Amino acid sequence: MSGSDGRTLRGTTATKTHRQVKSNHDGTAVLDEVHAMLARFIVFPSPENLDAVTLWAVHTHALDMFETTPRLALLSPEPGSGKTRALEILELLVLRPQLTVNVSPAYLFPKVADEAGPPTILYDEIDTVFGAKARDNEDIRGMLNAGYRRGATAGRCKVVGKVVETEELPAFAAVALAGLNDRRLPDTLLSRCIVVKMRRRAPGEHVEPYRRRTHEHEGHALRDKVATWVDSVRDRLAGVYPDLPAEITDRNADVWEPLIAIADAAGGAWPERARGSAVAAVAASQGERGGAGVDLLRDTRTVFGGDAFVTTAVLLDRLYDLEESQWNNYRSKPLDARVLSEMLGDYEIGPDQKKIRGRNIRGYQRYKFEDAWTRYLPPPSSEESDTSATSATDPHVEDTPVPSPEKSATGATSATADAARRTHTSVVGKRAKRIPRSVVGPKSRKSTHNPKEK
C-alpha cells in the first residue's frame, strides 16, 4: 500500500508474513495484551498515561490510515524514572522501530524518507537536542514539528557533481521522545505531544526485571499480533473521524484523533478509556504550555484579586511577593516596569494613567487582562471566580485615562507630574495607599543604609 507521498508505507518481513494471515484476534484482547506488557516493566504516573502509551504503540501499525501522528513525550525531572525503559519496550511493539540518541539531520532525514516506509523514531535523551547548551538543531526541530502531519516535507540541498540541486524528503513519521524536563522542549513541539511526566518508582512500586534477550521474542510475537489485527480493521479505520469529547479541539483534536480511532476499532471499554485519557491529558496541560508570558498572565490573575485598577508599582510588588516567584530574579534581575509593559504588550495589554487624588498615576486596568486570561489560561477555580467577581472601586479614581504629562520647552515636566512619577497609589478596597517610587524595579531590593552614617 502506498501513501499520498508515493512511499510504500508498510514493510518488515514479520509484518508481511502476518498480513497474509486472516485475523481472528479480538481488538480488545490485543490492546489488553499490549497494556499488560507495558505495565509489567514500567510504572506510569496514572492509568490514563498507560492507556495513552498503549494506544500510541498500536497506532504506529496504522500510520498510513491517519492524517496526523502525535508525538509521545516521556519526560521527567530526574534520571532513573523509566523513560529509556519505556522506549526499550516500545521498540519491541511498534512498527519498524528506530531507537536513537543524538543523531544528525543528515542521518535522520533519509531514514524517515526510506522507500520501505517511515520508521517509528524512538529518540532518547531529547533534552540534549533542545537543552540550554544545544546548538544547530533547528533542522531536527523543524522535522519533528512538521512531520506530525501527512504530506510534510523537509527541503534540502545536495551537490551532484558541480551542480547544487534541491530535494524534498517526506517527514511524516511516528516519534516518541524521552528526556529530562519538559521546560527544555520548544512549545511548538510540546503542543504536538502527548506528555507523560515520568517519575522514579516509590519503594512500594515494583516491576518485572527486563532483559532484551529474554523478552525480545515475546515482544515481537505481540507486535506481529498487533499488526495482524490492524490489517483486519483497516476498513474501519479508513476515512473515519471519531467523535471527540467537547474538551478536545484544534491541535488537541489532531493529536488524539488517531488514538481514539484505534480504541473505537478495538471496542469494549477502550473507547471510553481513550476519551478519558484524552480529557485528562488536555486538562493537565492547560496553562502549563507557554513560556514566561503565560506564567505572567497566570500570576497577574492571581495578584489582581478583585481590584479594578492596580498601579505598576503595586502590581510588581505583588508579583515579587508570590510564593516561589520567578519575578524576583527574572533574567538575573527583578522584573521592572519596562519589561512588564513589553511582556504584557504581546497580549495587547498596556498601562494607563489614572487621576488619583489629583495626581496622574500609571497602572493597569483589570478589563484589559480579561480577554488574554480567557484565551491563554484555564478557567479560574471557584475561589478565584468569587474574588474576581467583586471588583474594588475608589471614589478618588476617575474612569477616564488622562494623557501623559507634556514636557516644557526645556524638557522638564511640571512639578505635579514629577511628583506623580515619584509616588504611586494602589487602589485597594475603598482606600488609596501611597507607595514610594522605590518599590518599582531593582531599586526596591537595594538597601538605603549609608555606612558613613553613625
C-alpha positions, 0 to 999 in steps of 0.5 A: 500500500502506498501513501499520498507521498508515493512511499510504500508505507508498510514493510518488515518481513514479520509484518508481511508474513502476518498480513497474509494471515486472516485475523481472528484476534479480538481488538480488545484482547490485543490492546489488553495484551499490549497494556499488560506488557507495558505495565509489567516493566514500567510504572506510569504516573496514572492509568490514563498515561498507560492507556495513552502509551498503549494506544500510541504503540498500536497506532504506529501499525496504522500510520498510513490510515491517519492524517496526523501522528502525535508525538509521545513525550516521556519526560521527567525531572530526574534520571532513573524514572523509566523513560529509556525503559519505556522506549526499550519496550516500545521498540519491541511493539511498534512498527519498524522501530528506530531507537536513537540518541543524538543523531544528525539531520543528515542521518535522520532525514533519509531514514524517515524518507526510506522507500520501505516506509517511515520508521517509528523514531524512538529518540532518547535523551531529547533534552540534549537536542533542545537543552540550554547548551544545544546548538544547530538543531533547528533542522531536527526541530523543524522535522519533528514539528512538521512531520506530525502531519501527512504530506510534510516535507523537509527541503534540502540541498545536495551537490551532484557533481558541480551542480547544487540541486534541491530535494524534498524528503517526506517527514511524516513519521511516528516519534516518541521522545524521552528526556529530562524536563519538559521546560527544555522542549520548544512549545511548538513541539510540546503542543504536538505531544502527548506528555507523560511526566515520568517519575522514579518508582516509590519503594512500594512500586515494583516491576518485572526485571527486563532483559532484551534477550529474554523478552525480545521474542515475546515482544515481537510475537505481540507486535506481529499480533498487533499488526495482524489485527490492524490489517483486519480493521483497516476498513474501519479505520479508513476515512473515519473521524471519531467523535471527540469529547467537547474538551478536545479541539484544534491541535488537541483534536489532531493529536488524539484523533488517531488514538481514539480511532484505534480504541473505537476499532478495538471496542469494549471499554477502550473507547471510553478509556481513550476519551478519558485519557484524552480529557485528562491529558488536555486538562493537565496541560492547560496553562502549563504550555507557554513560556514566561508570558503565560506564567505572567498572565497566570500570576497577574490573575492571581495578584489582581484579586478583585481590584479594578485598577492596580498601579505598576508599582503595586502590581510588581510588588505583588508579583515579587511577593508570590510564593516561589516567584520567578519575578524576583530574579527574572533574567538575573534581575527583578522584573521592572516596569519596562519589561512588564509593559513589553511582556504584557504588550504581546497580549495587547495589554498596556498601562494607563494613567489614572487621576488619583487624588489629583495626581496622574498615576500609571497602572493597569486596568483589570478589563484589559487582562480579561480577554488574554486570561480567557484565551491563554489560561484555564478557567479560574477555580471557584475561589478565584471566580468569587474574588474576581467577581467583586471588583474594588472601586475608589471614589478618588479614581476617575474612569477616564485615562488622562494623557501623559504629562507634556514636557516644557520647552526645556524638557522638564515636566511640571512639578505635579507630574514629577511628583506623580512619577515619584509616588504611586497609589494602589487602589485597594478596597475603598482606600488609596495607599501611597507607595514610594517610587522605590518599590518599582524595579531593582531599586526596591531590593537595594538597601538605603543604609549609608555606612558613613552614617553613625 
